[in-house]
């Protein structure tokens, strides 16, 4: 269960979206930017989540007050489903 430590709701300073170039992540990026929230969108060209240094790469992109959204997934080509 998520526990908020503030008495009132306020917008995050910056949202970091892993998978921000995908279908779901892209929608989150657009909604956040439309709401005036600063966004760092990270796609597979920015961080390879399958690499051994993925955690270090992500940690170096984060600032202390960032909010992180994980919207990354392995995309399957529709041609493989036929």
Phi and psi restraints in degrees (value plus and minus 20) as a CYANA .aco file:
   2 UNK   PHI     -99.1   -59.1
   2 UNK   PSI     109.7   149.7
   3 UNK   PHI    -136.5   -96.5
   3 UNK   PSI      99.2   139.2
   4 UNK   PHI    -104.2   -64.2
   4 UNK   PSI     115.7   155.7
   5 UNK   PHI    -120.4   -80.4
   5 UNK   PSI      -8.7    31.3
   6 UNK   PHI    -135.6   -95.6
   6 UNK   PSI     134.2   174.2
   7 UNK   PHI     -99.2   -59.2
   7 UNK   PSI     -45.4    -5.4
   8 UNK   PHI    -150.3  -110.3
   8 UNK   PSI     131.3   171.3
   9 UNK   PHI     -95.5   -55.5
   9 UNK   PSI     118.6   158.6
  10 UNK   PHI    -169.2  -129.2
  10 UNK   PSI     133.1   173.1
  11 UNK   PHI     -86.6   -46.6
  11 UNK   PSI     124.7   164.7
  12 UNK   PHI     -87.6   -47.6
  12 UNK   PSI     135.0   175.0
  13 UNK   PHI     -87.5   -47.5
  13 UNK   PSI     -63.0   -23.0
  14 UNK   PHI    -173.4  -133.4
  14 UNK   PSI     121.5   161.5
  15 UNK   PHI    -130.6   -90.6
  15 UNK   PSI     109.9   149.9
  16 UNK   PHI    -125.3   -85.3
  16 UNK   PSI     101.9   141.9
  17 UNK   PHI    -134.1   -94.1
  17 UNK   PSI      89.3   129.3
  18 UNK   PHI    -102.3   -62.3
  18 UNK   PSI     101.2   141.2
  19 UNK   PHI      75.7   115.7
  19 UNK   PSI       0.5    40.5
  20 UNK   PHI     -88.9   -48.9
  20 UNK   PSI     -28.8    11.2
  21 UNK   PHI    -116.8   -76.8
  21 UNK   PSI     -24.1    15.9
  22 UNK   PHI    -105.6   -65.6
  22 UNK   PSI    -195.5  -155.5
  23 UNK   PHI     -83.8   -43.8
  23 UNK   PSI     -75.1   -35.1
  24 UNK   PHI     -91.8   -51.8
  24 UNK   PSI     -67.5   -27.5
  25 UNK   PHI     -80.3   -40.3
  25 UNK   PSI     -59.0   -19.0
  26 UNK   PHI     -83.0   -43.0
  26 UNK   PSI     -58.3   -18.3
  27 UNK   PHI     -85.7   -45.7
  27 UNK   PSI     -58.6   -18.6
  28 UNK   PHI     -86.2   -46.2
  28 UNK   PSI     -63.1   -23.1
  29 UNK   PHI     -77.1   -37.1
  29 UNK   PSI     -69.4   -29.4
  30 UNK   PHI     -82.0   -42.0
  30 UNK   PSI     -63.7   -23.7
  31 UNK   PHI     -84.2   -44.2
  31 UNK   PSI     -61.6   -21.6
  32 UNK   PHI     -85.8   -45.8
  32 UNK   PSI     -65.5   -25.5
  33 UNK   PHI     -84.6   -44.6
  33 UNK   PSI     -59.0   -19.0
  34 UNK   PHI     -83.2   -43.2
  34 UNK   PSI     -45.7    -5.7
  35 UNK   PHI    -108.5   -68.5
  35 UNK   PSI     -20.1    19.9
  36 UNK   PHI      67.0   107.0
  36 UNK   PSI      -7.3    32.7
  37 UNK   PHI    -109.1   -69.1
  37 UNK   PSI     116.9   156.9
  38 UNK   PHI     -89.9   -49.9
  38 UNK   PSI     115.6   155.6
  39 UNK   PHI    -149.7  -109.7
  39 UNK   PSI     117.8   157.8
  40 UNK   PHI    -134.2   -94.2
  40 UNK   PSI      92.2   132.2
  41 UNK   PHI    -118.1   -78.1
  41 UNK   PSI     103.9   143.9
  42 UNK   PHI    -135.1   -95.1
  42 UNK   PSI     103.3   143.3
  43 UNK   PHI    -130.1   -90.1
  43 UNK   PSI    -194.8  -154.8
  44 UNK   PHI     -84.9   -44.9
  44 UNK   PSI     -43.9    -3.9
  45 UNK   PHI     -95.9   -55.9
  45 UNK   PSI     -37.2     2.8
  46 UNK   PHI    -111.3   -71.3
  46 UNK   PSI     -63.4   -23.4
  47 UNK   PHI    -161.1  -121.1
  47 UNK   PSI     103.6   143.6
  48 UNK   PHI    -110.1   -70.1
  48 UNK   PSI      82.6   122.6
  49 UNK   PHI     -87.0   -47.0
  49 UNK   PSI     -33.3     6.7
  50 UNK   PHI    -111.6   -71.6
  50 UNK   PSI     -23.8    16.2
  51 UNK   PHI    -103.5   -63.5
  51 UNK   PSI     139.6   179.6
  52 UNK   PHI     -88.4   -48.4
  52 UNK   PSI     -44.1    -4.1
  53 UNK   PHI    -121.9   -81.9
  53 UNK   PSI      -1.1    38.9
  54 UNK   PHI     -78.9   -38.9
  54 UNK   PSI     -63.3   -23.3
  55 UNK   PHI     -84.1   -44.1
  55 UNK   PSI     -61.9   -21.9
  56 UNK   PHI     -85.8   -45.8
  56 UNK   PSI     -60.4   -20.4
  57 UNK   PHI     -83.0   -43.0
  57 UNK   PSI     -62.7   -22.7
  58 UNK   PHI     -87.6   -47.6
  58 UNK   PSI     -63.6   -23.6
  59 UNK   PHI     -79.8   -39.8
  59 UNK   PSI     -56.9   -16.9
  60 UNK   PHI     -91.6   -51.6
  60 UNK   PSI     -41.4    -1.4
  61 UNK   PHI    -104.8   -64.8
  61 UNK   PSI     -39.1     0.9
  62 UNK   PHI    -106.8   -66.8
  62 UNK   PSI     125.4   165.4
  63 UNK   PHI    -127.3   -87.3
  63 UNK   PSI     138.9   178.9
  64 UNK   PHI     -73.8   -33.8
  64 UNK   PSI     -54.1   -14.1
  65 UNK   PHI    -123.6   -83.6
  65 UNK   PSI      -4.8    35.2
  66 UNK   PHI     -90.4   -50.4
  66 UNK   PSI     131.4   171.4
  67 UNK   PHI    -126.2   -86.2
  67 UNK   PSI     114.7   154.7
  68 UNK   PHI    -129.9   -89.9
  68 UNK   PSI     111.7   151.7
  69 UNK   PHI    -140.9  -100.9
  69 UNK   PSI     105.7   145.7
  70 UNK   PHI    -121.4   -81.4
  70 UNK   PSI      90.4   130.4
  71 UNK   PHI    -146.8  -106.8
  71 UNK   PSI       4.5    44.5
  72 UNK   PHI    -107.3   -67.3
  72 UNK   PSI     128.0   168.0
  73 UNK   PHI    -173.6  -133.6
  73 UNK   PSI     142.0   182.0
  74 UNK   PHI    -106.3   -66.3
  74 UNK   PSI      98.9   138.9
  75 UNK   PHI    -106.3   -66.3
  75 UNK   PSI     113.9   153.9
  76 UNK   PHI    -124.1   -84.1
  76 UNK   PSI     111.3   151.3
  77 UNK   PHI     -89.3   -49.3
  77 UNK   PSI     119.1   159.1
  78 UNK   PHI     -84.3   -44.3
  78 UNK   PSI     -44.4    -4.4
  79 UNK   PHI     -86.1   -46.1
  79 UNK   PSI     -45.8    -5.8
  80 UNK   PHI     -98.4   -58.4
  80 UNK   PSI     -34.4     5.6
  81 UNK   PHI    -109.8   -69.8
  81 UNK   PSI     -27.1    12.9
